[in-house]
C-alpha cells in the first residue's frame, strides 16, 4: 500500500494514495483504486489524541 491521508474536517482516511493511482485526464486528476473509509470512534479518538 502507499501513503494514507487523513481529512480532518470529513473525518475520513484515504489509503493507497500513491502516484500511480492518480491519472491526469482532460477533465483533471482522476483517482484510481483508492480506498476511502470512515473511521470508527475508537480510531478517530486515537488520531485526535496523537
Buried (B, 14 or more C-beta within 10 A) or exposed (E): EBEEEEEEEEEEBBBBBEEEBEEEEEEEEEEEEBEBEEBEEEEBEEEEEE
